[in-house]
């Protein structure tokens, strides 16, 4: 066990909702500590998110104390010892200390306990096995402090056994390495992930989606995904080929443009060469309708964007809209292999900052006045006129617009007489 350490810069331990929950649950023979990600992030000087709390108190006692203090409690997982307390609008998951008596896959038969070390040993990685008490003392029963200092992601206990308890831990191992680790992945953990990769087929699409969308935007995602590919771990995740080179190029393109990491955009670079890939991945991960649509748009003939001039680019931008244009263009950039041609791609990618697509200026009335009857034919004529307007590079002067309207109406009338 590492030497004791104090969490010095954590004002949320001294005052505010979290401190209030700890004060509520401490005393009268019971103890409560903050556990998991909040402790890890605070020690790594990373902004904390949810604050989870573990306690020696049984769930009924947690509920009793909350009620006496006028705090709302919600039995979100009371059969497993978890009660959510809501303080000043902020939820805190409070879980009674546990120890596994039997595990089978994701499920485990647990017993409530009072042993902080046994509870820590149930967690996945050492950096997630730390706890901090109300006074700021960090308790480390699994070597997590040393691993945080080394930025080393390591399973608690035997990696193969921990993975067999929940195969999602394979994906979590690489996600946490990408987000918090450095250097090569822990060898024992890496080999155990490869040995257990068949278990990935047992995971629900929703759980895989959740992990992968987080992994692809992590700081070290390119190296982590490269390690996964070498270990044969991406094929069962996506049911198809992955393109780690294009993924790394997408990251470089985003950084060149100063863009925040886009999870679906990066997923497209990693998995999509044609629209069939996009549909397969959307089905495999059960992406939302919006995510699936964005992925499909990225994969649609992206190769046609390679080599286009700015005139064609304006037409693409008009047709696609700014977001879809940018994402498809970045996929073409990432797949082009033209690292030396950064200026060309950057100019195309920044087109929306220099040029705003105008609205199509011709209206239905312009064609009714030219003898086109209202109905489906009118919509068809408007589409033809818009195509001609785009081909003429978005003219706005009345003479050019009148000429487009005249020629389109005449062409339509002639073709339908035939």
Secondary structure, DSSP 4 states (H G I P E B T S, - for coil): -PPPEE--S-HHHHSSHHHHHHHHHSBTTB-EEEETHHHHHHHTT------EEEESS-HHHHHHHHHHTT-EEEEEEGGGTEEEEEETTEEEEEEE-EEEEEEETTEEEEEE---HHHHHHTSSBGGGSEEE-TT-EEEESSSHHHHHHHT---BSS-HHHHHHH-THHHHHHHHHHHHH--SSPPHHHHHHHHHTGGGGGGS-HHHHHHHHHHHTTSTTHHHHHHHHHHTT-HHHHHTS---HHHHHHHHHHHHHHTPPP-HHHHHHHHH-SSHHHHHHHHHHHT--HHHHHHHHHHHSSGGGGTT--HHHHHHHHHHH-HHHHHHHHHHHHHHH--GGGHHHHHHHHTHHHH--PPPP---HHHHHTTTPPSSHHHHHHHHHHHHHHHHTT---SHHHHHHHHHHHHHHHHHHHH-
